[in-house]
Amino acid sequence: MLGHHLSILFRLFAARGLHTAITLLGLAIGLASCIMISLYVRHELSFEEQFSKTDRIYRISRDYRAVDGARARAPAQNNAPVAGALIEAFPEIEKTARVFGGRSLLEYEDTAFYEPRFRWADSSFFDLFDFEWVAGDPASGLATPDWIVLTEALAKKYFGNTDPIGKTVTLENRVPLRVVGVIRDPGDNTHLALDAVASLDVVIRRYGLCLAVEQLHRFPHVLSIERRRQRRTDPHRHTSVSRASGR
């Protein structure tokens, strides 16, 4: 029975070659488009799902209003003192974590590269964002200023198949940092684009930066908040709150 139906189908295809080709092409394009759109939507909806506290973490940004011809914008950055101010103003906030960074020179023995996704962060960073740890103790995180945590890809880039834990890398030719952990590569479905995380205390101690408003306007900041309970944002405040994905 099946063979008979297939025989009839092939005869129809042979009799209507052009029509059949157009129909099959349209069907293939439709199916391919459906699959591509589904994959895109799935990827967009998966942002920050790797973190167990994603529904409790927010990123604090600043709103620049359109004044004197300048366009309105809301960059994902804020001044460092905002973290302490929010803790004092809102008792439901449990923890804050400030993050900034950029292109930095990292060296190990004869291997040296400029890393565009080098980040500095507060010691509470790994309390909010529970990355999957490949090596090291997640509880320690950035407890000591001279510690650094690398992604799996960056650890392999500098150390190959050698265990990087306990090894010392040098930052900008003068700051020694000891590798204490390796985390799984975060992927592209997160706003946390990073390859290495070091303690923010190193910046203060080694570079003599004061975390004051007038000195931190040069650096991009991401401020994440872990909250105890839902609370309505004061509509008169000019600091905006968004989910960790920044979407």
N, C-alpha and C positions, 0 to 999 in steps of 0.2 A: 504493500500500500504506500509506504513512504517513498519507495523508488518510483512508483507511478507519478506521485505528486511532484517529485523532483524533476522527472522527465518533462512534465508539462511546464514547470517553471522555467527550465532551461530553454524550451522551445519559445516561450513568450519573450524571454530575454533576447534570443537570437532574432526574433521577428521585429522587436522594437529596441534595437541596439542603442540608438541615441537617447531615446526616452529613458531607458533603463540606466544608462550611464549617468544621466543628469539626476535621476532619482537617488541612485546609490551615492553619488557625490554629495547631494544635499543631506542625505541621512548621515553620512560620515562627518560632514562639517557640523551638523546639529549635535551629534553625540560628542564630538571633540570639544565643542564650545561648552556644552553642559558640564563635561568633566572638568574643564579648565576653570569655569566659574565656580564650581563646587569646591575645587581645591583652593582657590583664592579666598572664598568666604570662610572655609575651614581654617586657613592660615590666619586670617584677620581675627577670627573669634578665639584663636588659641593664645593670643598675646597674654603674657604673664602667668599662664596656667601652670608653669613649672614651679611657681612659688605657692606654698600652702596658705599664706596670709594675704594673697593678692586682693581679696575683697575688703581688706582692712588697711590697705596701704594707699596713700595719696601722695601725689607730687604737687608741690607748691610752686606756682609761677607768678610772675608779675604782669599786670596789665598796663600797657602804655596807650593812653588815650590819644586820639587824633587831635593834636594841638598845633596851630600855626602851619598847617599844611603837611605836617608829618603824619604818616599813616599809623593807624592803630595796630598794635601787635601784642602778643602774649608769649614771650619766649620762656622756655623751660629753665628758668634760673631765678635766683633770689639772693639777697644778702645773707651772709652767715649768721648775724645776730637774730634773724627771724626764728631760728630753731629754738633758742632759749626763750624768746618772747612768747612763742606759741605754747611752750610747756607751762609757763607761768600763767598765761591767759586762759588756757583750756585744760582743766584737770583730767578730762577723759583721754587726753593724749598720753600714751604710755612711753613711746620712744621716738626720737628723731634721728635721722642719719643724713649728714651733709656729704655731698660727693662733687668733686670737680677734678679736672685734669686735662691732659692733651698730649701732644707729641713730646716724648721724653726719650733720652738716650739711655739704653740699658745694656750692660756689658757682663759677660762671664768669660774669664780667661781671654781667648783670642776671638770670641764671638761678640759682636756688637751691632745693634740695630736701633734705629729710631722707631719707637713704638707709638703709633698715633692713638691707641686706645688705653693709655696708661691712666689710672685713676687713683686719687687720694680720697680716703673716706674716714668717717668716724669709726670708733671701735664697735659701735652698735650696728654697723652695716650688715654684718652676717647674722645678726639677731632678727632683722626684718626680712632679709632676703636669704632664704634657706636653699642655697645652691647645693647641687649634688657634689659631694666631696669624693675625689678619687684617691687622695692621699692627705694625711695630716689629720688634725683634730678640729672638727667644726666648732667645738666649745671654746677653743683658744682664739680663733679668728685673728683679729688685729689687737690683741691684748697688750702687746709690747710695741712701742713705736718703731723699732728697727726690723719689724717683720713684714713679709710680703707674701701675697697669695697669687698664684699664677693659674691661668686656664690650662687645660690639658694640651692644647695646641701650642701655646707659648712655651710650656715646659719642655715639650719635645723639640721645639725649635732651638733651644739653648742647651739642653742636656741630652738630647737623643733618647736612648732607652735606659739611661742611667737614672737612678732615683734622685730627684732634685731636693728632697727634704734635707734640711740642714746646710745646703750649699749657700754661698753668699754671692749675690749679684751686686753690681755697682751702678748707681743711678747718677747720671750727669757727671761722671768722672770723680765724684767726691762723696757720695752717700752710700755706704754699705748696707745692704738689706738682706736678711736671712730668710730663705724660702721655708715657710712653715706649712704650706698647704697647696694642694692642686685641686681645682674644681673643674667639673665638666664644662665644656664650651657652652655658653648660654644660647647660642643659635641666633637667628634673626627675628624671632617672634617675641622680642623683649626690647624695652626702651633702654636697658642697661647695656650699652655697647662697650664692653671692656675686655681686656686681655690680662691685665694685672691690677691688683689693688694693694696699696700701701697705706699706712696710717697717716691721717691728717696731722698728727702730732709732729711728724718728721718735718713737715713744711714749716710749722711754727718754730721748732727748735733749731733746725739746720739753716733755714733761710731767713729767720727772724721776722716772719710776717705776723702782724697783729690782726686777729680776726675782727676787724672793725669795718663799718660800712664804707668808709672812704677808701679802704685798701682792697676791698673785695669786689668792687664793681667791674674789675677787669676779668674776673674768672667766672665761667658758667657754673651754676650750682643746681643740683637737684636735691630737693628736701622731701623725704618720704616720712609719712606719719603712720604709726600704728595706733588705732583708736580703740577705746574700751566699749563705747556705745555710740549709737547714732545721735548726731546733734546738728541742728540746722545752722548753716553758715550765716553770719551777720551780713545782710545785703549791703550794708554801708561800708564794709571793708573792701579795700582795693586789691587785696591779695586773693588770687583765685585758686581753687582747689580742683585737681583733676585726678582721675584714676592713674595708677602707676604706668599704664600704657601711654598716657599722654594723649589719648584720642578723645 
